[in-house]
Amino acid sequence: MINPRTQLTADQLQKPGIAAGQVDNAFFAPIEPAGEAQHGLAASIAIPQTPMQSNQPGVKVNGKAIDVFPAVILRLSSSEGDLVPLDRGLLRDSDGDSYWDLTLSPGKVFFEASDGRWSRAALPFQLSNIFENDTHHGIATFLFNETDISSIFFQIVAETKAFLVPDNLLAWGWLEGRVQSLGLDECDLACKAYREEKRDRLPMKSLNIWHSQATEDLMRDIGQGFGSETSIVNGLVKDQVIYATPCRTARGDYPYPRSMKFGIWSATKTAFCTIAYLRLAQVMKEDPRSYEVATLLPEARGNEKWAGITIGHCMDMATGIGTGAQNGTEPNVFGDYLIEPWQSRESEEGLNTYNHYHNWFLAPSQHAKNLAAFACPSYPWSAGAVARYRDQDLYIAGAALDALLKLHRGPDSRLWDMVRDEVYEPAGIHHAVKFHTIESDPASEAPLTDAGLLLTMDDVAALGKLILDDGKIQDQQILDPQLLNGIFSFDTNKGLPTGTYTEHGQVYYYGATWHLPYQSRGGQKMWIPTMRGYGGQYIQILPNRTISFRFGFDSYETDERYDGLKLVRLADAIDPF
């Protein structure tokens, strides 16, 4: 523990100079001896867009600067030592110069004797962009009293894998805010809701508790083996306790780990799209898989390539649409997933595939995205025959599910609202963030079901419990249990072969979910349902009612080499499958 405070002192926060660099994250936490905040906080802090100090100055992506902090209004309240943001969704400054959107997480308020007549606040936050799903994790701190705040110091210290933005962004600087008081009623409502949210949290302990002679090699592989240097956090949820490693950053362990909202990239496909599918099936009392996309989305009508392609084909990555790797004889699930610039330079086919992908990826509206997805050529084989991993297909699955929900419940219904209000919130997943298409009329937004979900470790635990409980919350059946079992059962392989392997055999893909073969310590062959995202994001449902998770920033070259069974083996050693 750091003592005494030598960085981010009261003098420094009241008289900021040029920010020379980042500091150890420990300086954003209370330095002993610390006590309760002397003041309450109920403030709206208006911050203009502000240049950031950065290790990547001057970089622009899609015409926007990655070294500019976005203009934002921070509405914050204190409650029982916690700093509670009133706005926990995506905060956007679409007209500004910054590339970044912002999400806020709960932090802390406290008092240190050296702060004199001030109290101190620490605010965790994430920078992200609505086109991407990486999260760049930061912390801000400032002093406050009854009427005023000091300058705000912030730093960005960790990230899940970036796509369009260069890797390893580190940034820091000072923000100046204009303060107005907030109404106590809205603050009280937010703080009451947060207290209820905290009651849903599970205890959190160190993963190292499970270190033993039986697990020593497995723990070493997680902490020091391949992929350890690009891991932010590894963990297990077992018996309603979260066991996690420290959340590692460039400036020491992150001091508020359960406030980190991780951008999980394609793990969204299962965590949101599959869950939406299972909820809609329960609501409609029928399986939505068989509905044809062209009957639901007007941009596909009359498109012969999409005739007969269903929501199920899209969720199985088996639409028969694509341009790369025209030979479908041997499984090659990533044959059409040529999304990196270097792949576009290797062949005409690679360039064509790359362009089709990015035309779709960067299309802002649902209409433009649909047109780009449906413009792609088809393969010579029929739908359902070959698995080819395509983000476009999972996006189309979600757009079709949204359209089907509107047919069933009415035009004002929204897929995201259904999942948020009828699944996530009752399950204890509070304030999950979901990215949508960009529309002039927000009512026309469609959720991105291929990526675009931000979850905390507590959210992962709640999601896993819902699946392990067969989609039931207390006595209420939320998700269709038969269809859920068809996707998340462990005893049979399902879907189509991928041409990728674990040491125990070939991986399959079904229901927007990877199914990894595994032979347990007891010799039983099984299949591990795996939510997997770009850059090494993993959430896995395990046979002993354990949930495993890992968030990181693997490079494109190392992502495929990461061993997705590391935490599975550890869970099996702790409580044999």
N, C-alpha and C positions, 0 to 999 in steps of 0.2 A: 504493500500500500504506500502511495506517495504521501509524504508529510514532511515539511509544511508545503502549502501551495506556493509554487514558484512560477506557474504559468496561468494565464487567464485570471490574474489577480483583479481586485476591485479597481485599482489604479489603471491597469491596462484596459479594462472594459469601459472605464469612464473617459479615458484619454487615448483612444486608439491611434496607433501610427500605421505605417505600412506593415502589413502582415508578412513577417519574414518567412513563415513556413508553418507547417502543421505541428501539432503538439501531441503528446501521448494522450490517448483517449481517456486515461484515468482522470485527467484534469476536467473532464465534463461531468464527473461524478462527485459526490460529497467527499471532501477531504476532512478527515477526523482532526479535532472534534467538530462535528456538525450537528445541527439541531433542526427543529421545525422552522419553516419559513415564518418571518415576522409579519408578513403582509399577505393579504389575499390578492388574487389576480383575476380580473375579469376585463380583458382588454382586446380591442381590435387594433392590430398593428399593420399599417399599410406600408409595404416595402416596394420601392421602385426597382425596375430591373437594374442589376448591378454587375459590373465586370468582376470576374473571379480571378484570383491568382491560380495558375494551373501549370501542370507539367505538359500540357498540350495547348499552348496559346495559339489563337488565330485560326483554329480549325472550325470549318463550317460543314454542316450536313444538311442537305436539302435547303440550303440558303440560310440556315439558322446557326448561330454561334453556340458551341458547346462550352465556352468559357464565360458565359453570361448567366447569372442567377436570375430566374424569371421574376417579373413583378407579381406580387401576391399579397393578399390580405390574410394575416394570421389571426384567427379568432381563438383566444386561449382563455382557459379558466383553471383555477387551482382548486383542488379538493383533497383533503386528508393526505397532503404530501405529494399528490400526483398533479402533473400538468396535463390538462385534458384539452385537446383540440376539439373545437365544435364542428369542424369540417374534416371528415376522415376519408372523403372520396378524392378523385383526381382533380387537382386545381390547375387550371390551364390559363395561360396568357397567349392565346392563339395569334394575337396581333403584334406581339412583341418580337424582339430580336433573338431571344433565347430559344435554344432547341428543346429546353426541358419543360416537362410538366412536374408537378410536385404532389407528394402525398405526405401527410403528417401522421405521427404516431404518438401515443402517450409518453410523457416523460416525467420529470421530477421537479419539485420546488423544495428548497431547503435554505438553511442559514449557516454561514460560517462567521465566526467572531471577527475575522479580519475584514469582513464586508461592511462593518459599521452599521449604518442605518438602512442598509439595503437587504433584500432577500435575493436569492439566486435561482435561476431556472435552467433546465436542460431539456432540449427538444429534439428527439430523434425525427429524422425525415428521410425520404427517398426521392431522388431525381429519376425520372424515366421519360419516355417519349411514347406518344400514343401509337406510333407506327411500330415500335419495338416492344420488347418485354424484358429487357435487362433492367435491373434496379441498381442505382448508385447510392450507397448508404452513407448518410451524413448525420452529424450532430451539430446543434447550435446551442449557444449559451448566452445569457444576459443577466444583468441585475435589474431588479424592479422594486418600486415602493408603491405607495397609495396612488401616485399621480403620474409616474414617469418610468421610463426604462433607460438603460444604458445602451451603448452600441452593442450589436450582436456579432459574436464571432462564430464562424461555422467552418467545418471541413468535411470533405468527401473522402472516405477512407477505404471503401470496399465496393465490389460490384459482382453481380452475377454476369454471365458472359454477354458481352456486347456484340452487336451485329454490324450495324452501319457505322457506329461510332468507334474510333480507335480504342483498343484495349487499354486497361490500367489507367483510367482517368483519376488523377488526384487533384483536388481543388480546395481552396480555402479563401478566406477573406472576411471583410467586415460589411455588415448591413446596417443601414440607418432606417428607423421606422417612425411613422407618425402615429401617435397613440390616441385612441378614443375609448371611452368606457363602453362596456357591453351591458345590456339589460340583465339583471340578476335572474329573471325567470328563465330565459333561454340557457343561461349558464347552469342553473340548478337542474334543468332537464337533462342536459348533456352529462353533468357530473353524476346524477342519479343513474343514468343509463350505463355509465362507465363502471360504477360500483357493482351493478348487476353483471356486467361483462366480466369483471374480475372474479366474481363468484363461480363463473363457468371455467376458469382457468384450472389446469392441472398443476400439481406440484412439479417443480423442475429440479433435477439433480444432475450430477456429473455422470457422463457415460463411463467414466473411469471406475465407478463403483463396481462395474461388472468385470474388472480386471482380476483374473485368477490364473492358476496354472493351465487350466483348460482353455482359457481365452487369450493367453498371452500373445501368441503368434498372430491371432486375428486382430487384436487391438493394435499390435505393432504395424500390421499391414494397413490399417485405417489411418494411423497417425504418422507413419513414415513411408509407406509403400507408394506405388505409382498412383498419382492423383491426389496425394496428400497435400502437395504444395499448391494445388489449385482448388482446394476445398475451403469453403467458409465455415461450414458446420456439418457434422454428422450426428445422427441421433436415432434413438429407438423410443417408441411409446409402448410401454408395457404395464399392465395392471393399473391403468389410469395414472401413470407417472411418466413425464417426459425426461428421458436421459439424453443429454447432449454434450458434445464437446464445446469448449468456448468458441464464440464466433470470431474468427481470426480476421484481422484487418492489417493494413500497412502501418498502423500506428497503435498496435496492441489490441487486446481483446475489446470487442464492442461492449460498452458498459450496460446497455439496455437490450439484451438479446431478444427478449420476447416481444419487443416493439418493432423488430425488423420485419418488414413486409418484403418477401422475396419474389422477384419476377421469375416465374417458373416455366416460361416459354411453352413448349409443346406438352408438358405435363398438364396444361390446361385442357388438352383434348379429352383426357379422362376426367379430371377434377371438375370440369364444367360441362363439356359437351355430353359425355356419357351420363353424368348425373342429370342433366336436363332431359335427355332421352328417357331415362328411367322414371323421372317424375312425370313426364308427359304421358308415358305409357300407363302409369298408375291413374292419372287423371282421366284419360280417354278410355281406359279399359280395353285397349288393343295395342298391338305392337306397331310403332311408327316406322319401323325399318322398311316395310314393304311399300311405302308411299314413294311415288316417282317424283324426282326433283322437278322435271319439266311441267308437272301439273301444279306445282306450288310456286315456282319462281318464274315470272313472266319473261325474263331475259333468256330463258332456256327453251321456251316454247318454239316449236318449229326447227330446233337444232337437232339434226339427225344423229349427231354424235352422242347426244344425251338421251336419246330415246331408250326407255327401259331402265335407265340408271336410277337406283333408289337411294334413300337415305342410308340404308344398310350398307350398300356398296361404298358410299362415301366414308362411313365410319370404319369400314374394313380396309380402307386404302386400296380398293379393288374396282375402281370405276372404268378401267381400260382407257383412261385419258392420259396423254403424256407424249413427250417427244424424245426423251433420252433413253438409250439402251433398248433398241427395237427388238432384240432377241428376248422373247419371254419364256424360252425353254427352261433355263436355269433361274432359280429364285435370285432376285437382285433388287431388294426393296428400295435401296437408295439410288437406283439407276437413273431416276428422273429428278433427283434432289441435288441439282447442280446450281447452287445459290451463291457461291463465293466468286469474287472477281477472277481469281486465277483459273477457275474451272471454265469460265467463258472464253478464255484464251487458248484452250487446249484443242478445240475442234469446232467446226461449224455447228454440229449438234449441241455441243456445250453452250455455245453462244445463244443458239435458239432457245434452249431450255432456260438459260439464265434470264434472257429477256422476257420470256413468258412469265417467269416467276416474279421478277421485279415490276413488271407492268401491273400485275395483280397486287403485289405487296404494297406498293406505293399509291394505289388507287384509294382516294379518301372515302368516297361514299359507297353505300351498299350497291347502288345501281352500277357505278363504275367498276367496283370489285367484281360484281356478278358478270358483267360483260367481259372483263379480262379473263376470268376463270373459264367462261364458256367459249372463249376464242381459241383455246388451246386445241391442237389436233388430237386425234385418238389413235390408239394402238390397233394392230390388226386382230387382237383377241377380244373376246366379249367381256362385259363386266362380270366380276365375280371370279375370274380365272387366275389372275396374277396380282400380287400385292406390290404396289409402287407407292412409296411414301411421298405424299403431296399435301402440303399445308392447304392448298386451294380446296382440296376435296373435303377436309374437315371443316373449313370455313363454310363451304356450301351446305354441308350437313346441318350446321347450326342455323344458317339462313333459312333452310327448308323447315327445320323444326320450329323456328319462330313464325314462319308463315302458317304452318299447320296449327300451331297454338292459336293464332288469330282466327283461323277458320272455326276452331272449336269453341273459343271463348269470346270472340269479338275482336274488332280491328284495333282496339286500344290496348290489347294484351301484349305483353313483352316477355320474351323468354328469360331475360335477365331478372326481371321483377319476380317472375314465378320462382326461379331457383333461389334468389336472395331471400324472398319472404316466406316461401313454403318449404324450403329445404335448409339453406345455410343458417338462417337465424334460429329456427327451432333446434337445429343440431348444435348450436353454440359457435357457429362461424360468424363472428361479428365484424362488420366493416371490411369484408373482402372487397378488393378493388377489381373491376372488370373494364377492360377497354372495349370501345365500340367503334363503329364506322363514324366518320365525321360528316355531319349533315347540317344544312342551314336550318332545318326543322328538327329539333331533338326527338320529336315523336317518331321520326323515320329511322332513328338509329337501330342498327342491328349489332348484337354482341359478336365479338370476334371469338369463335370457338376453336380456332387453331392454336391460339396463344393469347396472351393479354390478361392473365390472372395474377394477382398479387396475394400471397398468403403468408401468415405468420406460422410459427411452430405450433401454437395452440390451434390454429385453423387446421393444420395437417392432422393433428390428433383427433379433432372432432370429425373431420371428413373420414378418416380411417375407421373410427368407431361406428359411424353410420353405416359404412359398407359391411363391417364385420357383424353388425347387428341386423343384417339382411334388410337394410333400408327402413327400419322401424325406429321410431322415437317414442319411448314409453309404450303406450298401447296403440299408437297410430302408425299405420303403414304409409310411409311417405314415398318410397320408391317401389316399383314393381318387383316383388321378390323373386319370381321365376326368371325374369330377364336378367336381374342382377346376378343371380347364381350362375346363369349361363356365361356371364363375362368374368366373374371373379372367383369361380370355383378353382380348386387346386389340383383336382385329380385327373383331368383330361386336357390334352392339347386342343386348341380351337383356332379357327381362322385359317390363314394361309401362311406357308413357309416364307421366310424372309431372306434366306441366304446368309444370315448372321448367326453366330453361335456363342454359347457359353461352353464351358468344359464338359457339360453334360448333354449337349445336343443342340439342335437348331431352334432358334427363336421363332415364335409365331406372332401374328398380329390379328387382333379381332376386337371389335367394339371400341375402337379408338384407344386400345390398350395393348401394350407389349406383354407377351407371355414367355417368361424366361424358364427354360428347363433347369431343374435342380434335383440332385439326388441327396436326400437328407442323410444325416449322420447314421440314422437307422437303416439306410439302404432303400428308402422309398423314393420312387420317381414322382416328381410333382412339377407343377407349373406355377410360377410366381407372377401374379398380376402386377404390372409395373407401369407407373406413370413416369414418363421420361421426357425431359426437355433439353433443348439446345444448351450446350456448355456444361452438361453434367448435373442437371437437376433430376432428382429421383425421389419418388414416393412409392413405397411398396407395401402391399397387403400380404401378411404372412400367416401361415397355417396355425400358429400358436397364439393367435389373436394379438400379435405384435404388429406395429407399423414402423417401418424404417424410412428415414429420409436423409437426403444429402443435397446440399446446395453449393454450387461452386462456379468456377470460371475456366473450365477446360477449353483449350484451343480446339479448332476444327480438326487438327491433326491428331490430337490426343483423346478427343471425345469418344471415338469408337473403341479406343484401347482401354478405357476405364473399365474395371471389373465391376459390373453391376450386381454381383453376388456377395460383395464384401460384408455388408451389413446383414444379409440373409444368413451367411455362415455364423456370424456372431450371435444372432438371435437364436439360431438352431443349437448352438453350443450352450447358451444360457438356459434355454427351455426347449428340449428336443422336440422337433416336429413329429 
